[in-house]
Amino acid sequence: MVGTKGFKPFEYQFQDHHYKGISVLQRYYGKKLSSSNGHRVGMKLSFLKEMKANQFYTTSNKIRLNEMRNEYLKDKKTTP
């Protein structure tokens, strides 16, 4: 890993609305667990559990959480 010596990813601190959002995603993926690919959904649920337990998240975590949020919002718009 050339050029990463001393690199520390930026960390964001969770606020109350972050925990609420993660709870919504956990419910959403929990419902999907019984009706879809359990392995991928299980990995997402595991990631969300880990994020909820932490007080901080990195830029990489932020991108992944936003992708999951977009998936939730897309599904919510197509569901009557």
Contacts in CASP RR format, 6 or more apart in sequence:
PFRMAT RR
TARGET T0000
AUTHOR 0000-0000-0000
METHOD contacts of the structure
MODEL  1
MVGTKGFKPFEYQFQDHHYKGISVLQRYYGKKLSSSNGHRVGMKLSFLKE
MKANQFYTTSNKIRLNEMRNEYLKDKKTTP
9 58 0 8 1.000
9 59 0 8 1.000
9 60 0 8 1.000
10 58 0 8 1.000
10 59 0 8 1.000
11 56 0 8 1.000
11 57 0 8 1.000
11 58 0 8 1.000
12 56 0 8 1.000
12 57 0 8 1.000
12 58 0 8 1.000
12 59 0 8 1.000
12 62 0 8 1.000
13 55 0 8 1.000
13 56 0 8 1.000
14 54 0 8 1.000
14 55 0 8 1.000
14 56 0 8 1.000
14 57 0 8 1.000
18 57 0 8 1.000
19 52 0 8 1.000
21 69 0 8 1.000
22 48 0 8 1.000
22 51 0 8 1.000
22 52 0 8 1.000
22 65 0 8 1.000
23 52 0 8 1.000
24 72 0 8 1.000
25 44 0 8 1.000
25 48 0 8 1.000
25 65 0 8 1.000
25 68 0 8 1.000
25 69 0 8 1.000
25 72 0 8 1.000
26 45 0 8 1.000
26 48 0 8 1.000
26 49 0 8 1.000
26 52 0 8 1.000
28 72 0 8 1.000
28 75 0 8 1.000
29 41 0 8 1.000
29 42 0 8 1.000
29 44 0 8 1.000
29 45 0 8 1.000
29 48 0 8 1.000
29 68 0 8 1.000
30 41 0 8 1.000
30 45 0 8 1.000
32 41 0 8 1.000
33 41 0 8 1.000
33 42 0 8 1.000
33 45 0 8 1.000
44 68 0 8 1.000
47 64 0 8 1.000
48 68 0 8 1.000
51 57 0 8 1.000
51 61 0 8 1.000
51 65 0 8 1.000
57 65 0 8 1.000
END
